[in-house]
Amino acid sequence: MPADAWAVQLAVRGSSHPDASRGAEQGNDSQDPLLRGQMAGHSLGRIDDTLLVREAQRGNRAAFEELVRHYDQAVLRLAMHLTGSEHEAQDIYQDAFLKAYKSVGNFRFECSFYTWIYRIVTNLCLDHLRKKQVRKEDAPVAVDAQGEAYDVLAQVPDGRAGANPERDLMRRELGTRINHALDKLTPRERMVFELKHYQGLKLRTVGEILNTTEETAKNTLFRATQKLRGSLADMR
């Protein structure tokens, strides 16, 4: 892998660390002076994506690192939800930003950077889902230090008032049923459904991300919804 790619990979890993944003807020020494000057003029402490992309296209690595900080958590959450695997999501997360870094010079500002990076992530997830026709897991899993698999969702404590083991079991069983139903969708149907209902995106944005029309995204969502209703009909 080229040296620059390794540098960005390290930057991506660092940006997702809890201390990374704290360092940025304190004005770490690695930030480009131009970016620090621009940051000072923004009351919300966030530099405009357009400026960052243009600087990144000029070879300013600090500008790209700032873009990573803007979107790293959103990208990781999206990859986690679409793959259902912490390990696979981390791989896609890394691949997405490395691909964005290599391709940023070709960005033509025909859409927002947000749409562009989401398009990269969803395309990587689509490729992943197509290669993985049958899921071996019933729920998102990861491996602990001893090499034992565990359910990621089961590790999230339920802090709601009145939470109890029986209700938690029912919630997990429902989640498993929904996961099985989602597995019966085509990769594109699943992608449209999850971007619309789990990510809360408008169909026009979903169409842009998947490089298709809003009408096509709407028709794909309709097919996905019909299939899910059929798969979950006995739960009504």
Secondary structure, 3 states (H helix, E strand, C coil): CCHHHHHHHHHHHHHCCHHHHHHHHCCCCCCCHHHHHHHHCCCCCCCCHHHHHHHHHCCCHHHHHHHHHHHHHHHHHHHHHHHCEHHHHHHHHHHHHHHHHHHHHHCCCCCCHHHHHHHHHHHHHHHHHHHCCCCCCCCCEEECCCCCEEECHHHCCCCCCCCCHHHHHHHHHHHHHHHHHHHCCCHHHHHHHHHHHCCCCCHHHHHHHCCCCHHHHHHHHHHHHHHHHHHCHHHC
